[in-house]
Amino acid sequence: MTVEQIEEACAGGAPPHFESYLNDAPALTIAQTFYPLGFPLEIRTNSAEVLRQSELKWGMFARRFDSEPIIADIHVVESDLATCPPIPVYRFFDGQMVMVADPANFCTATFPNGRTRMMVSTAALRHPNYFRQIFLDSAAACQIGTRFTTGVHAGCVALEGRGVLLCGDSGAGKTSLSWACARAGWDFLSDDTSYMIHGQSDRMVIGNCHQVRFRPSATELFPEIAGNDITPRIFGRPSIEVPTASMSHICRRESVRVDFIVFLNRRTPEVELRPYRKDVARCYMQQWLFGNREAKAVHYAAIERLLTAEVLELRYQCLDWAVQRLEQMVREDG
């Protein structure tokens, strides 16, 4: 307010109040608890649509862990825009993550107290896949992956109760091979990220077996995913998000003990499965971790526990051959 406006208000006997000055986030009036990967997460918001999208994303999970609830405050502001917000920029420093898509769509998360706060526009909510993959993932994954688990950039499948982590760079084929294994009768656990649970002495991992994300080109390999919506601008790459419950022939499991770590290599014409360097595997897994010194020490210990599994490299070109070779590996070793 200008000085003149304040003078007029005071002259009229109604001095202005500034409790909300520079704090224009809408009040959070509703809340609901969900259980992504089995961990309690309380969503507090002013939008019923946020809770509906949260139910679509996490409603299939039941509570598995008695951890302190993660708190995520999601303030929704109005927007007349119809276009999808842009790709967010991420920054990590001093136990904090800042994610900014634009002035109306951003998020902050602090560690290790489990608090995440975000501002989201109705424009983002008009693009549900974008909202779920960007903002709801951030509400849960960054806290779960620092406080309670160590995340590994790897898909995971299991045969006869024996887990196989599928590792590699983006585009290496983790999702395609994990889905090919699932179509061949393996249990599907995750397509891209698996989590080691802190405080355990084994190599047990958990993952989101309830969805899988493909690149649009995957429809050539898996015709059953054609017709699903393509989400734009997710980390610069379009993706197709498919609920695995819609595929009745796919067997799912939420956790498994890892016995094999397999790095995928389609860059060479050679076709073979051979031992792989654990020092390379260690660095590959460590590069994705963040947090303070104490948090990283817990992560590094979890990785060392994981690396007691057999580490291999799979060089292949044909998906069917790769699935058969992994099946042979599991059964011969057993």
Long-range contacts (C-beta under 8 A, 24 or more apart in sequence): 25-75, 25-77, 25-119, 26-75, 26-76, 26-77, 28-73, 28-74, 28-75, 33-69, 34-58, 34-59, 34-61, 35-61, 35-62, 35-63, 35-64, 36-61, 36-140, 36-141, 36-144, 36-208, 37-61, 37-64, 37-140, 37-144, 37-149, 37-195, 37-206, 37-207, 37-208, 37-254, 38-62, 38-63, 38-64, 38-65, 38-206, 38-254, 39-64, 39-65, 39-67, 39-70, 39-140, 39-144, 39-148, 40-65, 40-67, 40-68, 40-69, 40-70, 41-69, 41-70, 41-72, 41-139, 41-140, 41-143, 42-69, 42-70, 42-71, 42-72, 43-72, 43-74, 43-139, 44-71, 44-72, 44-73, 44-74, 45-73, 45-74, 45-75, 45-76, 46-75, 46-76, 47-74, 47-76, 47-125, 49-76, 49-125, 50-74, 50-76, 50-120, 50-125, 53-125, 53-128, 53-131, 53-132, 53-136, 54-136, 56-128, 56-132, 57-132, 57-136, 58-136, 58-140, 60-210, 60-245, 61-210, 64-254, 65-148, 65-197, 67-147, 67-148, 68-114, 69-114, 70-114, 70-116, 70-139, 70-140, 70-143, 70-144, 70-147, 71-114, 71-115, 71-116, 72-116, 72-117, 72-118, 72-139, 72-140, 73-115, 73-116, 73-117, 73-118, 74-118, 74-120, 74-135, 74-139, 75-117, 75-118, 75-119, 75-120, 76-120, 76-121, 76-122, 76-125, 77-104, 77-119, 77-120, 77-121, 77-122, 78-121, 78-122, 79-104, 79-121, 79-122, 79-123, 80-123, 81-121, 81-123, 82-123, 82-126, 83-123, 84-123, 84-124, 84-126, 84-127, 84-130, 84-232, 84-233, 85-121, 85-123, 85-124, 85-127, 85-130, 86-233, 87-233, 87-234, 87-235, 87-236, 88-134, 92-290, 94-292, 95-291, 95-292, 97-138, 97-142, 97-290, 99-134, 99-138, 101-134, 105-135, 107-135, 107-138, 107-139, 109-138, 109-142, 109-143, 111-142, 111-143, 111-146, 111-147, 111-291, 111-292, 111-295, 112-146, 112-147, 112-291, 112-292, 112-295, 114-143, 114-147, 116-142, 116-143, 127-231, 127-232, 129-229, 129-231, 129-241, 130-231, 130-232, 130-233, 130-234, 132-241, 133-213, 133-231, 133-234, 133-239, 133-241, 134-234, 141-193, 144-195, 145-195, 146-290, 146-291, 146-295, 148-197, 148-198, 149-195, 149-196, 149-197, 149-198, 149-206, 149-302, 150-195, 150-196, 150-198, 150-289, 150-298, 150-299, 150-302, 150-303, 151-193, 151-194, 151-195, 151-288, 151-289, 152-193, 152-194, 152-195, 152-196, 152-205, 152-285, 152-288, 152-303, 152-306, 153-192, 153-193, 153-284, 153-285, 153-288, 154-190, 154-192, 154-193, 154-194, 154-261, 155-189, 155-190, 155-191, 155-192, 155-194, 156-189, 156-190, 156-194, 156-205, 156-207, 156-256, 156-258, 157-181, 157-182, 157-186, 157-187, 157-188, 157-189, 158-186, 158-187, 158-189, 158-253, 158-256, 159-185, 159-186, 159-187, 159-326, 159-327, 159-330, 159-331, 160-330, 160-331, 160-334, 161-256, 161-257, 162-256, 162-257, 162-259, 162-260, 162-330, 162-333, 162-334, 163-189, 163-203, 163-205, 163-256, 163-257, 163-258, 163-259, 163-260, 164-258, 164-259, 164-260, 164-261, 164-262, 164-326, 164-330, 165-194, 165-205, 165-258, 165-260, 165-261, 165-262, 165-306, 165-309, 166-262, 166-264, 167-261, 167-262, 167-263, 167-264, 167-281, 167-284, 167-285, 168-263, 168-264, 168-265, 170-237, 172-264, 172-265, 172-266, 173-264, 173-266, 174-264, 175-212, 175-213, 175-214, 175-215, 175-218, 176-214, 176-218, 176-221, 176-222, 176-319, 177-264, 177-319, 177-322, 177-323, 178-212, 179-212, 179-214, 179-218, 179-222, 180-221, 180-319, 180-320, 180-322, 180-323, 181-323, 181-326, 182-250, 182-251, 183-222, 183-249, 183-250, 184-323, 184-327, 185-251, 186-251, 186-323, 187-251, 187-252, 187-253, 187-256, 188-212, 188-244, 188-250, 188-251, 188-252, 188-253, 189-252, 189-253, 189-254, 189-255, 189-256, 196-302, 196-303, 196-305, 196-306, 198-298, 198-302, 201-305, 202-257, 202-305, 203-257, 203-258, 203-259, 203-305, 203-306, 203-308, 203-309, 204-255, 204-256, 204-257, 204-258, 205-255, 205-256, 205-257, 205-258, 205-306, 206-254, 206-255, 207-254, 207-255, 209-244, 209-252, 209-253, 209-254, 210-243, 210-244, 210-245, 210-252, 211-241, 211-242, 211-243, 211-244, 212-241, 212-242, 212-244, 213-239, 213-240, 213-241, 213-242, 214-239, 214-240, 214-242, 215-239, 215-240, 216-240, 221-319, 258-306, 258-309, 259-309, 259-310, 259-330, 259-333, 260-309, 260-310, 260-312, 260-329, 260-330, 260-333, 261-306, 261-307, 261-309, 261-310, 261-311, 261-312, 262-312, 262-313, 262-314, 262-326, 263-311, 263-312, 263-313, 263-314, 264-313, 264-314, 264-316, 265-313, 265-314, 265-315, 265-316, 266-315, 266-316, 266-317, 268-315, 269-317, 270-315, 271-315, 271-316, 271-317, 271-318, 271-321, 272-315, 273-312, 273-313, 273-314, 273-315, 273-325, 273-326, 273-329, 274-312, 274-313, 274-315, 275-311, 275-312, 275-313, 276-311, 276-312, 276-313, 277-311, 278-307, 278-311, 281-307, 281-311, 282-307
